[in-house]
Amino acid sequence: FGRFLLEGRALPSLRGLPALLNDSPALVTRRASAGKVALLVAALRKAGVDSVASLRRHWAEVDDKFLLAVLKQWTKKEKADDVKKMWIATVRENITIWKGTQ
């Protein structure tokens, strides 16, 4: 799920995210992984997030800043503001979607 999230395949509003990252999201599923992969996977596992629905629920009910700090590890420094704006808009959109399904 983490790879699809970073690839912009899990949420349409993040389709432009891969161009702003300092590494390929494919790194998540490689055998020898980087520390930032471990941080992403650990955060998702600890929160019980393994799907778009569970991510929306977590953002809406627990922490609307969930994964933002982890995402900074993946972001090109010069694109940090762009990523933050995209991420905040995505979280807001998905909280609205979650509330509409409840």
DOPATOR-284406 format. One record per residue (C-alpha): residue in three letters; residue number from 1; x, y, z. Coordinates in Angstrom, 3 decimals, padded with zeros to 6 digits. Layout:
! DOPATOR-284406
  residu  num         u         v         w
     ALA  NUM         X         Y         Z
...
! end
This chain:
! DOPATOR-284406
  residu  num         u         v         w
     PHE    1   000.000   000.000   000.000
     GLY    2   002.835   002.403   000.843
     ARG    3   004.321   002.058  -002.641
     PHE    4   000.970   002.702  -004.333
     LEU    5   000.419   005.735  -002.096
     LEU    6   003.776   007.268  -003.069
     GLU    7   003.247   006.389  -006.732
     GLY    8  -000.022   008.322  -006.739
     ARG    9  -001.946   005.174  -007.601
     ALA   10  -003.903   004.898  -004.336
     LEU   11  -005.262   008.461  -004.377
     PRO   12  -005.777   010.340  -007.670
     SER   13  -004.894   013.686  -006.086
     LEU   14  -001.334   012.406  -005.515
     ARG   15  -000.651   011.482  -009.174
     GLY   16   001.978   014.231  -009.426
     LEU   17   003.793   013.164  -006.270
     PRO   18   006.394   010.804  -007.828
     ALA   19   008.038   013.681  -009.717
     LEU   20   008.579   015.483  -006.402
     LEU   21   010.253   012.580  -004.612
     ASN   22   013.974   012.039  -004.202
     ASP   23   013.687   008.270  -004.766
     SER   24   011.448   005.922  -006.659
     PRO   25   008.476   004.534  -004.720
     ALA   26   009.603   001.127  -006.047
     LEU   27   012.190   001.286  -003.270
     VAL   28   009.422   000.245  -000.868
     THR   29   009.191  -003.230  -002.382
     ARG   30   012.877  -003.905  -003.015
     ARG   31   014.607  -006.537  -000.961
     ALA   32   017.266  -004.223   000.531
     SER   33   015.348  -001.202   001.722
     ALA   34   016.381   002.215   002.977
     GLY   35   015.636   003.645   006.405
     LYS   36   012.854   005.823   005.032
     VAL   37   011.094   002.699   003.769
     ALA   38   011.187   001.263   007.282
     LEU   39   009.726   004.503   008.659
     LEU   40   006.867   004.445   006.146
     VAL   41   006.050   000.786   006.665
     ALA   42   006.289   001.073   010.453
     ALA   43   003.973   004.104   010.524
     LEU   44   001.396   002.362   008.323
     ARG   45   001.597  -000.859   010.354
     LYS   46   001.388   000.889   013.741
     ALA   47  -001.712   002.806   012.626
     GLY   48  -003.293  -000.267   011.043
     VAL   49  -003.447   001.484   007.671
     ASP   50  -003.423  -000.917   004.736
     SER   51  -005.934   000.615   002.325
     VAL   52  -007.319   003.934   001.150
     ALA   53  -010.369   003.450   003.375
     SER   54  -008.287   002.886   006.503
     LEU   55  -006.062   005.860   005.609
     ARG   56  -009.110   008.099   005.227
     ARG   57  -010.494   006.886   008.553
     HIS   58  -007.157   007.528   010.274
     TRP   59  -006.894   011.039   008.854
     ALA   60  -010.519   011.839   009.771
     GLU   61  -010.666   010.286   013.232
     VAL   62  -007.117   010.106   014.579
     ASP   63  -004.483   012.347   012.992
     ASP   64  -004.863   014.627   009.991
     LYS   65  -001.069   015.059   009.853
     PHE   66  -000.437   011.310   009.652
     LEU   67   002.488   010.474   007.313
     LEU   68   003.420   014.108   006.613
     ALA   69   006.685   013.854   008.582
     VAL   70   007.498   010.504   006.958
     LEU   71   006.833   011.971   003.524
     LYS   72   009.455   014.669   004.141
     GLN   73   012.111   011.915   004.020
     TRP   74   010.985   011.109   000.468
     THR   75   010.710   014.687  -000.813
     LYS   76   013.225   016.610  -002.912
     LYS   77   014.241   019.575  -000.757
     GLU   78   013.423   022.100  -003.461
     LYS   79   009.926   020.588  -003.828
     ALA   80   009.054   020.504  -000.111
     ASP   81   006.472   023.322  -000.329
     ASP   82   004.798   021.748  -003.363
     VAL   83   004.563   018.382  -001.626
     LYS   84   003.176   019.908   001.562
     LYS   85   000.459   021.796  -000.355
     MET   86  -000.457   018.679  -002.348
     TRP   87  -000.523   016.554   000.802
     ILE   88  -002.686   018.979   002.802
     ALA   89  -005.172   019.276  -000.069
     THR   90  -005.261   015.485  -000.399
     VAL   91  -005.875   014.982   003.314
     ARG   92  -008.688   017.556   003.353
     GLU   93  -010.313   016.012   000.278
     ASN   94  -010.141   012.530   001.727
     ILE   95  -011.461   013.555   005.132
     THR   96  -014.463   015.048   003.320
     ILE   97  -014.924   011.808   001.383
     TRP   98  -014.689   009.791   004.605
     LYS   99  -017.251   011.951   006.383
     GLY  100  -019.590   011.584   003.406
     THR  101  -019.517   007.795   003.699
     GLN  102  -020.348   007.728   007.403
! end
